[in-house]
Amino acid sequence: MWFELDDDRTLGMPLAWFPQLFGASPADLGTVQISQHGLHWETLDEDIAIAGLLAGRGDRAMFPKTGLLDAPK
């Protein structure tokens, strides 16, 4: 999945980082709402924050107990 930002940066993220989107139909993917903070799919109950993309985070539900997506302390 590719994201173009207003500052001309392009971010690429594996779709597998977002399981709700990975298995979604094209019709459901087309219902995305775009805001200044990120992307939202009401029908899929999925939100992707721009800040999370910049930090390299995918769906935090992928690793709920391991903390693998948490920043080092």
mmCIF file as gemmi writes it, N, C-alpha and C atoms, coordinates in Angstrom:
data_model
loop_
_atom_site.group_PDB
_atom_site.id
_atom_site.type_symbol
_atom_site.label_atom_id
_atom_site.label_alt_id
_atom_site.label_comp_id
_atom_site.label_asym_id
_atom_site.label_entity_id
_atom_site.label_seq_id
_atom_site.pdbx_PDB_ins_code
_atom_site.Cartn_x
_atom_site.Cartn_y
_atom_site.Cartn_z
_atom_site.occupancy
_atom_site.B_iso_or_equiv
_atom_site.pdbx_formal_charge
_atom_site.auth_seq_id
_atom_site.auth_asym_id
_atom_site.pdbx_PDB_model_num
ATOM 1 N N . MET Axp A 1 ? 0.862 -1.145 0 1 0 ? 1 A 1
ATOM 2 C CA . MET Axp A 1 ? 0 0 0 1 0 ? 1 A 1
ATOM 3 C C . MET Axp A 1 ? 0.917 1.219 0 1 0 ? 1 A 1
ATOM 4 N N . TRP Axp A 2 ? 0.566 2.187 -0.825 1 0 ? 2 A 1
ATOM 5 C CA . TRP Axp A 2 ? 1.381 3.392 -0.968 1 0 ? 2 A 1
ATOM 6 C C . TRP Axp A 2 ? 0.603 4.621 -0.518 1 0 ? 2 A 1
ATOM 7 N N . PHE Axp A 3 ? 1.309 5.542 0.135 1 0 ? 3 A 1
ATOM 8 C CA . PHE Axp A 3 ? 0.723 6.789 0.613 1 0 ? 3 A 1
ATOM 9 C C . PHE Axp A 3 ? 1.578 7.94 0.116 1 0 ? 3 A 1
ATOM 10 N N . GLU Axp A 4 ? 0.95 8.909 -0.518 1 0 ? 4 A 1
ATOM 11 C CA . GLU Axp A 4 ? 1.637 10.132 -0.92 1 0 ? 4 A 1
ATOM 12 C C . GLU Axp A 4 ? 1.247 11.234 0.044 1 0 ? 4 A 1
ATOM 13 N N . LEU Axp A 5 ? 2.245 11.871 0.643 1 0 ? 5 A 1
ATOM 14 C CA . LEU Axp A 5 ? 2.006 12.935 1.602 1 0 ? 5 A 1
ATOM 15 C C . LEU Axp A 5 ? 2.118 14.294 0.922 1 0 ? 5 A 1
ATOM 16 N N . ASP Axp A 6 ? 1.547 15.287 1.55 1 0 ? 6 A 1
ATOM 17 C CA . ASP Axp A 6 ? 1.565 16.648 0.987 1 0 ? 6 A 1
ATOM 18 C C . ASP Axp A 6 ? 2.975 17.205 0.81 1 0 ? 6 A 1
ATOM 19 N N . ASP Axp A 7 ? 3.933 16.701 1.584 1 0 ? 7 A 1
ATOM 20 C CA . ASP Axp A 7 ? 5.312 17.219 1.483 1 0 ? 7 A 1
ATOM 21 C C . ASP Axp A 7 ? 6.138 16.448 0.449 1 0 ? 7 A 1
ATOM 22 N N . ASP Axp A 8 ? 5.448 15.726 -0.438 1 0 ? 8 A 1
ATOM 23 C CA . ASP Axp A 8 ? 6.059 14.98 -1.544 1 0 ? 8 A 1
ATOM 24 C C . ASP Axp A 8 ? 6.759 13.69 -1.132 1 0 ? 8 A 1
ATOM 25 N N . ARG Axp A 9 ? 6.64 13.295 0.122 1 0 ? 9 A 1
ATOM 26 C CA . ARG Axp A 9 ? 7.167 11.987 0.512 1 0 ? 9 A 1
ATOM 27 C C . ARG Axp A 9 ? 6.164 10.918 0.111 1 0 ? 9 A 1
ATOM 28 N N . THR Axp A 10 ? 6.672 9.749 -0.222 1 0 ? 10 A 1
ATOM 29 C CA . THR Axp A 10 ? 5.834 8.591 -0.519 1 0 ? 10 A 1
ATOM 30 C C . THR Axp A 10 ? 6.231 7.478 0.443 1 0 ? 10 A 1
ATOM 31 N N . LEU Axp A 11 ? 5.238 6.935 1.139 1 0 ? 11 A 1
ATOM 32 C CA . LEU Axp A 11 ? 5.472 5.849 2.077 1 0 ? 11 A 1
ATOM 33 C C . LEU Axp A 11 ? 4.875 4.569 1.522 1 0 ? 11 A 1
ATOM 34 N N . GLY Axp A 12 ? 5.61 3.489 1.636 1 0 ? 12 A 1
ATOM 35 C CA . GLY Axp A 12 ? 5.095 2.182 1.248 1 0 ? 12 A 1
ATOM 36 C C . GLY Axp A 12 ? 5.007 1.287 2.468 1 0 ? 12 A 1
ATOM 37 N N . MET Axp A 13 ? 3.864 0.644 2.649 1 0 ? 13 A 1
ATOM 38 C CA . MET Axp A 13 ? 3.641 -0.26 3.77 1 0 ? 13 A 1
ATOM 39 C C . MET Axp A 13 ? 3.076 -1.571 3.236 1 0 ? 13 A 1
ATOM 40 N N . PRO Axp A 14 ? 3.509 -2.7 3.777 1 0 ? 14 A 1
ATOM 41 C CA . PRO Axp A 14 ? 2.904 -3.968 3.352 1 0 ? 14 A 1
ATOM 42 C C . PRO Axp A 14 ? 1.428 -4.02 3.756 1 0 ? 14 A 1
ATOM 43 N N . LEU Axp A 15 ? 0.589 -4.409 2.839 1 0 ? 15 A 1
ATOM 44 C CA . LEU Axp A 15 ? -0.838 -4.524 3.145 1 0 ? 15 A 1
ATOM 45 C C . LEU Axp A 15 ? -1.068 -5.54 4.256 1 0 ? 15 A 1
ATOM 46 N N . ALA Axp A 16 ? -0.174 -6.49 4.399 1 0 ? 16 A 1
ATOM 47 C CA . ALA Axp A 16 ? -0.293 -7.49 5.465 1 0 ? 16 A 1
ATOM 48 C C . ALA Axp A 16 ? -0.221 -6.862 6.857 1 0 ? 16 A 1
ATOM 49 N N . TRP Axp A 17 ? 0.304 -5.641 6.961 1 0 ? 17 A 1
ATOM 50 C CA . TRP Axp A 17 ? 0.323 -4.941 8.249 1 0 ? 17 A 1
ATOM 51 C C . TRP Axp A 17 ? -1.08 -4.544 8.683 1 0 ? 17 A 1
ATOM 52 N N . PHE Axp A 18 ? -2.024 -4.578 7.772 1 0 ? 18 A 1
ATOM 53 C CA . PHE Axp A 18 ? -3.391 -4.141 8.049 1 0 ? 18 A 1
ATOM 54 C C . PHE Axp A 18 ? -4.358 -5.263 7.667 1 0 ? 18 A 1
ATOM 55 N N . PRO Axp A 19 ? -4.503 -6.275 8.522 1 0 ? 19 A 1
ATOM 56 C CA . PRO Axp A 19 ? -5.319 -7.455 8.183 1 0 ? 19 A 1
ATOM 57 C C . PRO Axp A 19 ? -6.754 -7.135 7.788 1 0 ? 19 A 1
ATOM 58 N N . GLN Axp A 20 ? -7.346 -6.111 8.384 1 0 ? 20 A 1
ATOM 59 C CA . GLN Axp A 20 ? -8.722 -5.743 8.025 1 0 ? 20 A 1
ATOM 60 C C . GLN Axp A 20 ? -8.794 -5.318 6.565 1 0 ? 20 A 1
ATOM 61 N N . LEU Axp A 21 ? -7.758 -4.658 6.083 1 0 ? 21 A 1
ATOM 62 C CA . LEU Axp A 21 ? -7.733 -4.208 4.7 1 0 ? 21 A 1
ATOM 63 C C . LEU Axp A 21 ? -7.309 -5.334 3.762 1 0 ? 21 A 1
ATOM 64 N N . PHE Axp A 22 ? -6.403 -6.172 4.22 1 0 ? 22 A 1
ATOM 65 C CA . PHE Axp A 22 ? -5.862 -7.249 3.398 1 0 ? 22 A 1
ATOM 66 C C . PHE Axp A 22 ? -6.966 -8.16 2.856 1 0 ? 22 A 1
ATOM 67 N N . GLY Axp A 23 ? -7.946 -8.456 3.682 1 0 ? 23 A 1
ATOM 68 C CA . GLY Axp A 23 ? -9.02 -9.351 3.27 1 0 ? 23 A 1
ATOM 69 C C . GLY Axp A 23 ? -10.275 -8.649 2.783 1 0 ? 23 A 1
ATOM 70 N N . ALA Axp A 24 ? -10.224 -7.34 2.651 1 0 ? 24 A 1
ATOM 71 C CA . ALA Axp A 24 ? -11.416 -6.564 2.293 1 0 ? 24 A 1
ATOM 72 C C . ALA Axp A 24 ? -11.695 -6.612 0.793 1 0 ? 24 A 1
ATOM 73 N N . SER Axp A 25 ? -12.958 -6.433 0.46 1 0 ? 25 A 1
ATOM 74 C CA . SER Axp A 25 ? -13.361 -6.368 -0.942 1 0 ? 25 A 1
ATOM 75 C C . SER Axp A 25 ? -12.991 -5 -1.525 1 0 ? 25 A 1
ATOM 76 N N . PRO Axp A 26 ? -12.856 -4.918 -2.841 1 0 ? 26 A 1
ATOM 77 C CA . PRO Axp A 26 ? -12.607 -3.612 -3.462 1 0 ? 26 A 1
ATOM 78 C C . PRO Axp A 26 ? -13.689 -2.576 -3.106 1 0 ? 26 A 1
ATOM 79 N N . ALA Axp A 27 ? -14.919 -3.031 -2.997 1 0 ? 27 A 1
ATOM 80 C CA . ALA Axp A 27 ? -16.009 -2.109 -2.636 1 0 ? 27 A 1
ATOM 81 C C . ALA Axp A 27 ? -15.795 -1.538 -1.237 1 0 ? 27 A 1
ATOM 82 N N . ASP Axp A 28 ? -15.413 -2.387 -0.283 1 0 ? 28 A 1
ATOM 83 C CA . ASP Axp A 28 ? -15.154 -1.904 1.077 1 0 ? 28 A 1
ATOM 84 C C . ASP Axp A 28 ? -13.941 -0.986 1.117 1 0 ? 28 A 1
ATOM 85 N N . LEU Axp A 29 ? -12.902 -1.326 0.382 1 0 ? 29 A 1
ATOM 86 C CA . LEU Axp A 29 ? -11.712 -0.467 0.346 1 0 ? 29 A 1
ATOM 87 C C . LEU Axp A 29 ? -12.037 0.903 -0.219 1 0 ? 29 A 1
ATOM 88 N N . GLY Axp A 30 ? -12.992 0.96 -1.123 1 0 ? 30 A 1
ATOM 89 C CA . GLY Axp A 30 ? -13.382 2.217 -1.747 1 0 ? 30 A 1
ATOM 90 C C . GLY Axp A 30 ? -14.154 3.151 -0.848 1 0 ? 30 A 1
ATOM 91 N N . THR Axp A 31 ? -14.523 2.699 0.343 1 0 ? 31 A 1
ATOM 92 C CA . THR Axp A 31 ? -15.294 3.546 1.259 1 0 ? 31 A 1
ATOM 93 C C . THR Axp A 31 ? -14.408 4.377 2.178 1 0 ? 31 A 1
ATOM 94 N N . VAL Axp A 32 ? -13.123 4.453 1.892 1 0 ? 32 A 1
ATOM 95 C CA . VAL Axp A 32 ? -12.179 5.167 2.753 1 0 ? 32 A 1
ATOM 96 C C . VAL Axp A 32 ? -12.552 6.642 2.884 1 0 ? 32 A 1
ATOM 97 N N . GLN Axp A 33 ? -12.385 7.143 4.102 1 0 ? 33 A 1
ATOM 98 C CA . GLN Axp A 33 ? -12.548 8.568 4.39 1 0 ? 33 A 1
ATOM 99 C C . GLN Axp A 33 ? -11.165 9.106 4.738 1 0 ? 33 A 1
ATOM 100 N N . ILE Axp A 34 ? -10.767 10.184 4.095 1 0 ? 34 A 1
ATOM 101 C CA . ILE Axp A 34 ? -9.444 10.76 4.296 1 0 ? 34 A 1
ATOM 102 C C . ILE Axp A 34 ? -9.577 12.055 5.082 1 0 ? 34 A 1
ATOM 103 N N . SER Axp A 35 ? -8.749 12.187 6.115 1 0 ? 35 A 1
ATOM 104 C CA . SER Axp A 35 ? -8.728 13.417 6.915 1 0 ? 35 A 1
ATOM 105 C C . SER Axp A 35 ? -7.28 13.871 7.068 1 0 ? 35 A 1
ATOM 106 N N . GLN Axp A 36 ? -7.086 14.982 7.753 1 0 ? 36 A 1
ATOM 107 C CA . GLN Axp A 36 ? -5.728 15.476 7.983 1 0 ? 36 A 1
ATOM 108 C C . GLN Axp A 36 ? -4.944 14.567 8.925 1 0 ? 36 A 1
ATOM 109 N N . HIS Axp A 37 ? -5.632 13.679 9.636 1 0 ? 37 A 1
ATOM 110 C CA . HIS Axp A 37 ? -4.973 12.799 10.598 1 0 ? 37 A 1
ATOM 111 C C . HIS Axp A 37 ? -4.719 11.407 10.051 1 0 ? 37 A 1
ATOM 112 N N . GLY Axp A 38 ? -5.45 10.992 9.01 1 0 ? 38 A 1
ATOM 113 C CA . GLY Axp A 38 ? -5.245 9.656 8.489 1 0 ? 38 A 1
ATOM 114 C C . GLY Axp A 38 ? -6.401 9.16 7.639 1 0 ? 38 A 1
ATOM 115 N N . LEU Axp A 39 ? -6.539 7.856 7.617 1 0 ? 39 A 1
ATOM 116 C CA . LEU Axp A 39 ? -7.546 7.174 6.806 1 0 ? 39 A 1
ATOM 117 C C . LEU Axp A 39 ? -8.487 6.391 7.705 1 0 ? 39 A 1
ATOM 118 N N . HIS Axp A 40 ? -9.76 6.34 7.314 1 0 ? 40 A 1
ATOM 119 C CA . HIS Axp A 40 ? -10.763 5.636 8.123 1 0 ? 40 A 1
ATOM 120 C C . HIS Axp A 40 ? -11.709 4.875 7.205 1 0 ? 40 A 1
ATOM 121 N N . TRP Axp A 41 ? -11.944 3.617 7.551 1 0 ? 41 A 1
ATOM 122 C CA . TRP Axp A 41 ? -12.916 2.774 6.855 1 0 ? 41 A 1
ATOM 123 C C . TRP Axp A 41 ? -13.988 2.382 7.867 1 0 ? 41 A 1
ATOM 124 N N . GLU Axp A 42 ? -15.114 3.053 7.835 1 0 ? 42 A 1
ATOM 125 C CA . GLU Axp A 42 ? -16.209 2.781 8.768 1 0 ? 42 A 1
ATOM 126 C C . GLU Axp A 42 ? -16.67 1.338 8.67 1 0 ? 42 A 1
ATOM 127 N N . THR Axp A 43 ? -16.886 0.851 7.446 1 0 ? 43 A 1
ATOM 128 C CA . THR Axp A 43 ? -17.418 -0.506 7.259 1 0 ? 43 A 1
ATOM 129 C C . THR Axp A 43 ? -16.432 -1.581 7.707 1 0 ? 43 A 1
ATOM 130 N N . LEU Axp A 44 ? -15.15 -1.264 7.738 1 0 ? 44 A 1
ATOM 131 C CA . LEU Axp A 44 ? -14.132 -2.247 8.137 1 0 ? 44 A 1
ATOM 132 C C . LEU Axp A 44 ? -13.632 -2.025 9.557 1 0 ? 44 A 1
ATOM 133 N N . ASP Axp A 45 ? -14.096 -0.954 10.208 1 0 ? 45 A 1
ATOM 134 C CA . ASP Axp A 45 ? -13.639 -0.59 11.552 1 0 ? 45 A 1
ATOM 135 C C . ASP Axp A 45 ? -12.11 -0.507 11.577 1 0 ? 45 A 1
ATOM 136 N N . GLU Axp A 46 ? -11.548 0.217 10.624 1 0 ? 46 A 1
ATOM 137 C CA . GLU Axp A 46 ? -10.093 0.347 10.503 1 0 ? 46 A 1
ATOM 138 C C . GLU Axp A 46 ? -9.707 1.815 10.398 1 0 ? 46 A 1
ATOM 139 N N . ASP Axp A 47 ? -8.678 2.185 11.129 1 0 ? 47 A 1
ATOM 140 C CA . ASP Axp A 47 ? -8.129 3.537 11.093 1 0 ? 47 A 1
ATOM 141 C C . ASP Axp A 47 ? -6.623 3.434 10.92 1 0 ? 47 A 1
ATOM 142 N N . ILE Axp A 48 ? -6.074 4.268 10.061 1 0 ? 48 A 1
ATOM 143 C CA . ILE Axp A 48 ? -4.628 4.344 9.897 1 0 ? 48 A 1
ATOM 144 C C . ILE Axp A 48 ? -4.232 5.794 10.117 1 0 ? 48 A 1
ATOM 145 N N . ALA Axp A 49 ? -3.446 6.032 11.148 1 0 ? 49 A 1
ATOM 146 C CA . ALA Axp A 49 ? -3 7.382 11.477 1 0 ? 49 A 1
ATOM 147 C C . ALA Axp A 49 ? -1.714 7.698 10.722 1 0 ? 49 A 1
ATOM 148 N N . ILE Axp A 50 ? -1.622 8.903 10.199 1 0 ? 50 A 1
ATOM 149 C CA . ILE Axp A 50 ? -0.413 9.336 9.506 1 0 ? 50 A 1
ATOM 150 C C . ILE Axp A 50 ? 0.789 9.234 10.445 1 0 ? 50 A 1
ATOM 151 N N . ALA Axp A 51 ? 0.624 9.627 11.691 1 0 ? 51 A 1
ATOM 152 C CA . ALA Axp A 51 ? 1.721 9.539 12.659 1 0 ? 51 A 1
ATOM 153 C C . ALA Axp A 51 ? 2.21 8.099 12.806 1 0 ? 51 A 1
ATOM 154 N N . GLY Axp A 52 ? 1.293 7.153 12.805 1 0 ? 52 A 1
ATOM 155 C CA . GLY Axp A 52 ? 1.676 5.745 12.886 1 0 ? 52 A 1
ATOM 156 C C . GLY Axp A 52 ? 2.433 5.286 11.664 1 0 ? 52 A 1
ATOM 157 N N . LEU Axp A 53 ? 2.014 5.736 10.493 1 0 ? 53 A 1
ATOM 158 C CA . LEU Axp A 53 ? 2.722 5.384 9.26 1 0 ? 53 A 1
ATOM 159 C C . LEU Axp A 53 ? 4.151 5.918 9.291 1 0 ? 53 A 1
ATOM 160 N N . LEU Axp A 54 ? 4.302 7.158 9.717 1 0 ? 54 A 1
ATOM 161 C CA . LEU Axp A 54 ? 5.632 7.761 9.785 1 0 ? 54 A 1
ATOM 162 C C . LEU Axp A 54 ? 6.533 7.041 10.781 1 0 ? 54 A 1
ATOM 163 N N . ALA Axp A 55 ? 5.919 6.454 11.818 1 0 ? 55 A 1
ATOM 164 C CA . ALA Axp A 55 ? 6.678 5.699 12.815 1 0 ? 55 A 1
ATOM 165 C C . ALA Axp A 55 ? 6.891 4.247 12.397 1 0 ? 55 A 1
ATOM 166 N N . GLY Axp A 56 ? 6.309 3.855 11.245 1 0 ? 56 A 1
ATOM 167 C CA . GLY Axp A 56 ? 6.479 2.491 10.765 1 0 ? 56 A 1
ATOM 168 C C . GLY Axp A 56 ? 5.615 1.465 11.47 1 0 ? 56 A 1
ATOM 169 N N . ARG Axp A 57 ? 4.494 1.913 12.017 1 0 ? 57 A 1
ATOM 170 C CA . ARG Axp A 57 ? 3.607 0.994 12.732 1 0 ? 57 A 1
ATOM 171 C C . ARG Axp A 57 ? 2.457 0.56 11.844 1 0 ? 57 A 1
ATOM 172 N N . GLY Axp A 58 ? 2.155 -0.725 11.918 1 0 ? 58 A 1
ATOM 173 C CA . GLY Axp A 58 ? 0.973 -1.264 11.259 1 0 ? 58 A 1
ATOM 174 C C . GLY Axp A 58 ? -0.149 -1.41 12.268 1 0 ? 58 A 1
ATOM 175 N N . ASP Axp A 59 ? -1.033 -2.341 12.038 1 0 ? 59 A 1
ATOM 176 C CA . ASP Axp A 59 ? -2.158 -2.615 12.928 1 0 ? 59 A 1
ATOM 177 C C . ASP Axp A 59 ? -1.623 -3.183 14.234 1 0 ? 59 A 1
ATOM 178 N N . ARG Axp A 60 ? -1.775 -2.438 15.318 1 0 ? 60 A 1
ATOM 179 C CA . ARG Axp A 60 ? -1.235 -2.87 16.6 1 0 ? 60 A 1
ATOM 180 C C . ARG Axp A 60 ? -1.913 -4.125 17.116 1 0 ? 60 A 1
ATOM 181 N N . ALA Axp A 61 ? -3.065 -4.483 16.59 1 0 ? 61 A 1
ATOM 182 C CA . ALA Axp A 61 ? -3.743 -5.707 17.014 1 0 ? 61 A 1
ATOM 183 C C . ALA Axp A 61 ? -3.002 -6.95 16.528 1 0 ? 61 A 1
ATOM 184 N N . MET Axp A 62 ? -2.061 -6.789 15.603 1 0 ? 62 A 1
ATOM 185 C CA . MET Axp A 62 ? -1.311 -7.934 15.1 1 0 ? 62 A 1
ATOM 186 C C . MET Axp A 62 ? -0.49 -8.586 16.199 1 0 ? 62 A 1
ATOM 187 N N . PHE Axp A 63 ? 0.036 -7.801 17.129 1 0 ? 63 A 1
ATOM 188 C CA . PHE Axp A 63 ? 0.897 -8.294 18.196 1 0 ? 63 A 1
ATOM 189 C C . PHE Axp A 63 ? 0.404 -7.771 19.536 1 0 ? 63 A 1
ATOM 190 N N . PRO Axp A 64 ? -0.794 -8.173 19.964 1 0 ? 64 A 1
ATOM 191 C CA . PRO Axp A 64 ? -1.407 -7.547 21.139 1 0 ? 64 A 1
ATOM 192 C C . PRO Axp A 64 ? -0.647 -7.726 22.436 1 0 ? 64 A 1
ATOM 193 N N . LYS Axp A 65 ? 0.044 -8.854 22.636 1 0 ? 65 A 1
ATOM 194 C CA . LYS Axp A 65 ? 0.682 -9.097 23.919 1 0 ? 65 A 1
ATOM 195 C C . LYS Axp A 65 ? 2.195 -9.049 23.862 1 0 ? 65 A 1
ATOM 196 N N . THR Axp A 66 ? 2.762 -9.084 22.683 1 0 ? 66 A 1
ATOM 197 C CA . THR Axp A 66 ? 4.209 -9.178 22.581 1 0 ? 66 A 1
ATOM 198 C C . THR Axp A 66 ? 4.9 -7.842 22.645 1 0 ? 66 A 1
ATOM 199 N N . GLY Axp A 67 ? 4.197 -6.763 22.279 1 0 ? 67 A 1
ATOM 200 C CA . GLY Axp A 67 ? 4.814 -5.457 22.273 1 0 ? 67 A 1
ATOM 201 C C . GLY Axp A 67 ? 5.817 -5.275 21.145 1 0 ? 67 A 1
ATOM 202 N N . LEU Axp A 68 ? 5.787 -6.15 20.13 1 0 ? 68 A 1
ATOM 203 C CA . LEU Axp A 68 ? 6.752 -6.086 19.048 1 0 ? 68 A 1
ATOM 204 C C . LEU Axp A 68 ? 6.697 -4.781 18.277 1 0 ? 68 A 1
ATOM 205 N N . LEU Axp A 69 ? 5.573 -4.101 18.313 1 0 ? 69 A 1
ATOM 206 C CA . LEU Axp A 69 ? 5.457 -2.847 17.566 1 0 ? 69 A 1
ATOM 207 C C . LEU Axp A 69 ? 5.727 -1.632 18.428 1 0 ? 69 A 1
ATOM 208 N N . ASP Axp A 70 ? 6.048 -1.851 19.699 1 0 ? 70 A 1
ATOM 209 C CA . ASP Axp A 70 ? 6.323 -0.741 20.593 1 0 ? 70 A 1
ATOM 210 C C . ASP Axp A 70 ? 7.74 -0.231 20.37 1 0 ? 70 A 1
ATOM 211 N N . ALA Axp A 71 ? 7.918 1.053 20.565 1 0 ? 71 A 1
ATOM 212 C CA . ALA Axp A 71 ? 9.255 1.649 20.436 1 0 ? 71 A 1
ATOM 213 C C . ALA Axp A 71 ? 10.119 1.192 21.595 1 0 ? 71 A 1
ATOM 214 N N . PRO Axp A 72 ? 11.443 1.066 21.369 1 0 ? 72 A 1
ATOM 215 C CA . PRO Axp A 72 ? 12.325 0.697 22.477 1 0 ? 72 A 1
ATOM 216 C C . PRO Axp A 72 ? 12.276 1.735 23.58 1 0 ? 72 A 1
ATOM 217 N N . LYS Axp A 73 ? 12.457 1.265 24.778 1 0 ? 73 A 1
ATOM 218 C CA . LYS Axp A 73 ? 12.404 2.165 25.945 1 0 ? 73 A 1
ATOM 219 C C . LYS Axp A 73 ? 13.784 2.502 26.427 1 0 ? 73 A 1
